[in-house]
Amino acid sequence: MTAALSILSPNGTDAVFKVLAFSFVKDAYTPFTRLTVEFEAHTAVPETAQMARFYVNGHFIHNGYIDTFRITESGGFRRGVLTSRGFTSQFLQNQLEPDLYTNISLNDLMDDYMQLPYVTHEDCGTASYIFVGNGSTQWDGIVNIAFKVYGRHPYIRGTNCVMVNPPAAPQTFAYSEADMLSRGSERDTRGLVYYWSMADMQGQHGSYTLSEPAAYDNYIYRSRYFELDRRFLYEPQKAVEFRDKMAVRGWKNSFLTYSGYRGEDLFDTASVGGAAKDITSVRITGNRNGIITEIGMYSDKFVNAQ
């Protein structure tokens, strides 16, 4: 196993520790990376440790703050365990001031309203407006802008880079059958809603509706009625379309697992003897027996649409 953990202290010094086992998860619809790592604490680990950086096979895949941190000593051996989330996870914890924001871009939302350390972003277009209600987070605003301007969902690429569009130069990974430890597919229908209806300015239903064929085809008859969504006042039908697309995110997935890690990232492409698909999740685990990577490729209304 070739993995390295670097723990950074407030004074700017860092120490590298031998990794015993780890689990790393990155997903197109989760705005941060997640890391759990067990390591050999062969030297003194500062109690003020505040950042974790993680590398697999020479690839820098995680940079985040430390959620939990534990050191245990037994029989003269010191072992540490920490959990960490990427810095972009704070988008879910920062609330925006309720207001109507006009002519706003992703650049404005990230550079002027709340800047986060070690976070970068794509240079994106401008939405005519977004409406921020009570309790809305900074990530809600980012999602709203991405949908309004590009009809897409934002994602995290590299370490803490917010993206909306596909990368300019994605890598292509082709796997052979001999590479595979396993491959398969899965479905999750728990989020599917058959009928959406939004009230109009008078509070009446019937003008803005949408029916989801995938729900109907799976004998799911859930219905949702909601008040006029002021985020879409100029395009009210988009309100039901947005909710439907969000509800079916990742409901179909094809996946493969192989030994090792080649550097795959979100919205690179992957293929196994057929058409290439966008990569939408990367899960890496490692221990003394080696490293295993699972690559996921969702099919929904945002990505790899069928």
C-alpha positions as CSV (number, residue, x, y, z in Angstrom):
1,M,0.0,0.0,0.0
2,T,1.3,3.4,-1.0
3,A,-0.6,6.0,1.1
4,A,0.7,8.9,3.1
5,L,-1.0,11.1,5.8
6,S,0.3,14.6,6.5
7,I,-1.0,16.4,9.6
8,L,-0.6,20.1,9.8
9,S,-0.3,22.2,13.0
10,P,-1.2,25.9,13.5
11,N,2.4,26.9,13.4
12,G,2.7,25.7,9.8
13,T,4.7,22.6,10.5
14,D,3.5,19.2,9.3
15,A,4.4,15.6,10.1
16,V,4.0,12.6,7.8
17,F,2.7,9.3,9.3
18,K,2.6,5.7,8.2
19,V,-0.9,4.7,7.1
20,L,-2.2,1.4,8.5
21,A,-5.7,1.5,6.9
22,F,-8.0,4.1,5.3
23,S,-11.3,4.8,3.6
24,F,-11.9,7.7,1.2
25,V,-15.1,8.7,-0.5
26,K,-15.8,11.3,-3.2
27,D,-19.2,11.7,-4.8
28,A,-20.6,14.1,-7.4
29,Y,-23.6,15.0,-5.2
30,T,-21.7,15.4,-1.9
31,P,-19.9,18.8,-1.7
32,F,-16.9,17.4,0.1
33,T,-14.5,14.5,0.3
34,R,-14.5,12.2,3.4
35,L,-11.5,10.5,4.9
36,T,-11.1,8.0,7.8
37,V,-7.5,6.9,8.4
38,E,-5.7,4.8,10.9
39,F,-2.0,5.5,11.3
40,E,1.1,4.7,13.2
41,A,1.8,7.6,15.7
42,H,5.5,6.9,15.9
43,T,6.2,10.4,16.9
44,A,4.4,12.9,19.1
45,V,1.2,14.1,17.4
46,P,0.4,17.6,18.4
47,E,-2.9,18.1,20.2
48,T,-3.4,21.2,18.2
49,A,-3.3,19.3,14.9
50,Q,-5.9,21.0,12.6
51,M,-5.5,19.8,9.0
52,A,-5.1,16.5,7.3
53,R,-3.7,16.0,3.8
54,F,-3.8,12.6,2.2
55,Y,-2.0,11.0,-0.8
56,V,-2.5,7.7,-2.6
57,N,0.0,6.4,-5.1
58,G,1.4,9.9,-5.3
59,H,-2.0,11.6,-6.0
60,F,-3.0,14.4,-3.6
61,I,-6.7,13.5,-3.0
62,H,-7.8,15.1,0.2
63,N,-7.2,18.3,2.1
64,G,-9.5,19.1,5.0
65,Y,-10.0,19.9,8.6
66,I,-10.0,17.3,11.3
67,D,-13.4,16.2,12.7
68,T,-12.3,13.6,15.2
69,F,-8.8,12.7,16.5
70,R,-7.8,9.8,18.8
71,I,-4.5,8.5,19.9
72,T,-4.2,5.1,21.7
73,E,-1.1,3.5,23.2
74,S,-0.9,-0.2,24.0
75,G,2.1,-2.4,24.5
76,G,4.4,0.4,23.5
77,F,2.7,1.0,20.2
78,R,1.0,4.2,19.5
79,R,-1.9,4.2,17.0
80,G,-4.0,7.1,15.8
81,V,-7.4,7.4,14.1
82,L,-8.8,10.5,12.6
83,T,-11.8,11.5,10.4
84,S,-11.7,14.5,8.1
85,R,-13.9,16.3,5.7
86,G,-12.7,18.5,2.8
87,F,-12.9,22.3,3.4
88,T,-15.8,22.6,1.0
89,S,-18.1,20.8,3.6
90,Q,-18.4,24.2,5.3
91,F,-20.6,25.3,2.4
92,L,-23.3,23.3,4.1
93,Q,-22.8,25.0,7.4
94,N,-22.7,28.6,6.2
95,Q,-26.1,30.3,5.9
96,L,-26.6,33.2,3.5
97,E,-28.6,36.2,4.6
98,P,-32.2,35.9,3.3
99,D,-32.6,38.3,0.3
100,L,-33.0,38.6,-3.4
101,Y,-29.6,38.6,-5.0
102,T,-29.5,40.0,-8.6
103,N,-26.8,39.5,-11.3
104,I,-24.9,37.0,-9.2
105,S,-22.3,34.5,-10.3
106,L,-20.5,31.6,-8.6
107,N,-17.5,34.0,-8.4
108,D,-19.5,36.5,-6.4
109,L,-21.0,33.9,-4.1
110,M,-17.6,32.4,-3.3
111,D,-15.3,35.4,-3.4
112,D,-17.4,38.2,-1.9
113,Y,-19.9,36.6,0.5
114,M,-17.9,33.9,2.3
115,Q,-14.3,32.8,1.4
116,L,-13.2,29.4,2.7
117,P,-9.5,28.4,3.1
118,Y,-7.9,26.2,0.4
119,V,-11.0,26.4,-1.7
120,T,-11.0,27.3,-5.4
121,H,-13.7,27.4,-8.1
122,E,-14.4,27.5,-11.8
123,D,-15.0,30.8,-13.4
124,C,-18.8,30.6,-14.1
125,G,-21.5,32.7,-15.7
126,T,-24.0,35.0,-14.0
127,A,-27.6,34.2,-13.0
128,S,-30.1,37.1,-13.3
129,Y,-31.1,36.5,-9.7
130,I,-31.3,33.9,-6.9
131,F,-33.7,34.1,-4.0
132,V,-32.3,33.0,-0.6
133,G,-34.9,32.0,2.0
134,N,-34.5,31.5,5.7
135,G,-32.0,28.7,6.5
136,S,-30.6,28.5,3.0
137,T,-26.9,27.5,2.9
138,Q,-24.1,28.8,0.7
139,W,-24.2,25.4,-1.1
140,D,-27.9,25.9,-1.8
141,G,-26.9,29.2,-3.6
142,I,-24.2,27.4,-5.6
143,V,-26.6,24.7,-6.6
144,N,-29.2,27.3,-7.6
145,I,-26.8,29.3,-9.8
146,A,-25.4,26.1,-11.5
147,F,-28.9,25.0,-12.4
148,K,-30.1,28.4,-13.6
149,V,-27.1,29.2,-15.7
150,Y,-26.1,25.7,-17.0
151,G,-28.8,23.3,-16.1
152,R,-26.2,21.3,-14.2
153,H,-25.3,20.3,-10.7
154,P,-22.0,21.5,-9.1
155,Y,-19.4,19.1,-7.9
156,I,-15.9,19.0,-6.3
157,R,-12.9,18.2,-8.4
158,G,-9.3,17.8,-7.2
159,T,-8.9,19.0,-3.6
160,N,-11.7,21.5,-2.9
161,C,-12.3,22.9,-6.3
162,V,-15.9,23.8,-7.0
163,M,-16.9,22.9,-10.6
164,V,-20.1,23.1,-12.6
165,N,-19.0,22.3,-16.2
166,P,-17.0,19.2,-17.3
167,P,-13.3,19.7,-16.9
168,A,-11.4,21.1,-19.8
169,A,-9.1,18.1,-20.1
170,P,-10.6,15.1,-18.4
171,Q,-8.6,11.9,-18.2
172,T,-9.9,8.8,-19.9
173,F,-9.5,5.4,-18.1
174,A,-10.1,2.2,-20.0
175,Y,-10.3,-1.0,-18.0
176,S,-10.0,-4.5,-19.2
177,E,-11.9,-7.5,-17.9
178,A,-8.7,-8.7,-16.5
179,D,-8.4,-5.5,-14.4
180,M,-11.8,-6.1,-12.7
181,L,-12.2,-7.5,-9.2
182,S,-15.9,-7.0,-9.6
183,R,-18.4,-5.0,-11.6
184,G,-22.2,-4.5,-11.4
185,S,-25.1,-2.1,-11.3
186,E,-27.6,-0.9,-8.7
187,R,-30.8,1.2,-8.4
188,D,-32.2,3.2,-5.5
189,T,-35.8,4.3,-6.0
190,R,-36.3,5.7,-2.5
191,G,-36.1,9.3,-3.8
192,L,-38.4,9.0,-6.8
193,V,-41.5,11.1,-6.8
194,Y,-44.2,10.5,-9.4
195,Y,-46.1,13.8,-9.4
196,W,-44.9,17.3,-8.6
197,S,-47.2,20.4,-8.3
198,M,-46.3,24.0,-7.5
199,A,-48.9,26.6,-6.6
200,D,-49.3,29.7,-8.7
201,M,-49.4,33.4,-7.5
202,Q,-53.0,32.8,-6.3
203,G,-52.0,29.7,-4.4
204,Q,-53.8,27.4,-6.9
205,H,-52.4,24.1,-8.1
206,G,-52.6,22.7,-11.7
207,S,-50.5,25.2,-13.8
208,Y,-47.0,23.9,-12.9
209,T,-46.8,20.2,-12.7
210,L,-44.6,17.3,-13.7
211,S,-44.9,13.5,-13.8
212,E,-41.8,11.4,-13.5
213,P,-41.9,8.3,-15.8
214,A,-39.2,6.4,-13.8
215,A,-41.4,6.5,-10.7
216,Y,-44.4,5.3,-12.7
217,D,-42.4,2.5,-14.3
218,N,-41.4,1.3,-10.8
219,Y,-45.0,1.4,-9.4
220,I,-44.1,4.5,-7.2
221,Y,-46.9,7.0,-6.8
222,R,-45.5,9.5,-4.4
223,S,-46.8,13.1,-4.9
224,R,-45.5,16.4,-3.7
225,Y,-47.3,19.8,-3.5
226,F,-45.4,23.0,-2.6
227,E,-45.9,26.7,-2.5
228,L,-44.7,29.1,-5.2
229,D,-40.9,28.9,-5.3
230,R,-39.6,32.4,-5.5
231,R,-36.3,31.2,-6.9
232,F,-38.0,30.6,-10.2
233,L,-40.5,33.5,-10.5
234,Y,-39.6,34.2,-14.1
235,E,-39.5,30.5,-15.1
236,P,-42.0,28.8,-12.8
237,Q,-42.0,25.4,-14.6
238,K,-38.3,25.2,-13.9
239,A,-39.2,24.9,-10.2
240,V,-40.8,21.4,-10.7
241,E,-38.1,20.4,-13.1
242,F,-35.4,21.3,-10.6
243,R,-37.1,19.3,-7.8
244,D,-37.5,16.3,-10.0
245,K,-33.9,16.3,-11.2
246,M,-32.7,16.6,-7.6
247,A,-34.9,13.7,-6.5
248,V,-33.6,11.3,-9.1
249,R,-29.9,12.1,-8.6
250,G,-27.8,8.9,-8.7
251,W,-30.8,6.6,-8.7
252,K,-29.1,4.3,-11.2
253,N,-25.4,3.4,-10.9
254,S,-22.9,1.1,-12.7
255,F,-19.7,0.4,-10.8
256,L,-16.4,-1.5,-11.0
257,T,-13.7,-2.3,-8.6
258,Y,-10.0,-3.0,-9.2
259,S,-6.8,-3.3,-7.2
260,G,-4.8,-0.1,-6.9
261,Y,-5.6,3.5,-7.7
262,R,-4.8,5.3,-11.0
263,G,-5.8,8.8,-10.1
264,E,-9.4,8.9,-11.2
265,D,-11.4,12.0,-10.3
266,L,-15.0,13.2,-10.8
267,F,-16.0,13.7,-14.4
268,D,-13.0,11.9,-15.8
269,T,-14.4,9.1,-18.0
270,A,-14.3,5.4,-17.6
271,S,-15.0,2.4,-20.0
272,V,-14.8,-1.3,-19.9
273,G,-14.9,-2.5,-23.5
274,G,-17.7,-0.1,-24.4
275,A,-18.8,3.6,-24.5
276,A,-17.1,5.8,-21.9
277,K,-19.2,7.3,-19.1
278,D,-18.5,10.2,-16.7
279,I,-17.1,9.1,-13.4
280,T,-19.4,10.3,-10.5
281,S,-18.0,8.6,-7.5
282,V,-14.6,7.3,-6.3
283,R,-14.3,5.1,-3.2
284,I,-10.8,4.0,-2.1
285,T,-10.0,1.7,0.8
286,G,-6.6,0.4,1.9
287,N,-4.9,-1.8,4.5
288,R,-1.9,-4.1,4.7
289,N,-3.4,-6.2,2.0
290,G,-3.4,-3.4,-0.6
291,I,-5.6,-0.7,-2.1
292,I,-9.0,-1.3,-3.7
293,T,-10.8,1.4,-5.8
294,E,-14.5,1.5,-6.7
295,I,-15.5,3.7,-9.6
296,G,-19.2,4.7,-9.9
297,M,-21.0,6.1,-13.0
298,Y,-24.5,7.4,-12.2
299,S,-27.2,7.6,-14.8
300,D,-29.8,10.3,-14.1
301,K,-31.1,13.6,-15.4
302,F,-27.9,15.5,-14.6
303,V,-25.2,13.0,-15.9
304,N,-24.9,10.0,-18.2
305,A,-28.6,10.5,-19.2
306,Q,-30.3,7.6,-20.8
